Amino acid sequence: MIVFDRLWETMRKKGITQYKLIHEHGFSTGQLDRLRKNDNVNLFTVNTLCKILDCKVEEIIEYKPD
C-alpha cells in the first residue's frame, strides 16, 4: 500500500501548509482529501508536489506491504 505519511512531515519542514497548496498552488480540497486518506492520486500530482516542496519522491511517499 502506498501511503503519504511522509508528505505531511516534509510539508511541515518546508513551511508549506495545506492552505498554501490550495491558494498559492491551485490544489483542490478533493486532491488533498485523497492524499490524507492514502487514496489513489496520479503521478502528475506526485510530480507537482515534488516540485513545490523541492524534494524527492521518497520524501512524500512510502510503500508499506499489506
N, C-alpha and C positions, 0 to 999 in steps of 0.2 A: 504494500500500500504506500502510495506517495503522500507525504504529509508536509505541511507548510509551517511547522512549528518554528523552524529557524528563521523564517521570514520576519516574524514579529520581533525577534531579538535583533536581527540585522537592521530593521527599520528603527528600532529604539536607539541603537548605536549610531546610526547615521542621522538621527534627528528628523526622520520623515514620519509624519503621522498619517493616519487614515484620512483625516481631514485634508491634508496636503495632497494625498493621492487623488482624492475626488476633485478638489477645487483647483489645484495647480497642474495636475497631470491628466485630467479627464477620465479617471477611473469611475466606473459605475458602482453604486452601492451593491448591486447584484453580484458583480465580479468579486468585490471584497467579501461578500457573504459566502460565495463558493470557496474562496481561499480559507476563510475561517472554519468552514465545515469540511475542509480537505476534500472538496468535490472536484470534479473534472474542470480543468482550465486548459486552454490551448497554449502552444509554445510561443505564440505571439505575445501573450500576456506575460509569460515567464521571461522572455527576451526584454520586454518593456520594463519589467521590474528590475532586471539586472542592470539595464542602462540607467534607470532613475537612481538606483542605490549604488551604482558603480561597484558591483560585486560579481562573484562567480555564482553559477547555478547552485553549487553545493552549499552556498551560504543562505539560500532561501528554501531549498527542497531537500527532503531526506526520504530515502526508501526504507520502509520498515516491513520486513516479511510478515505475512499473516500468521 
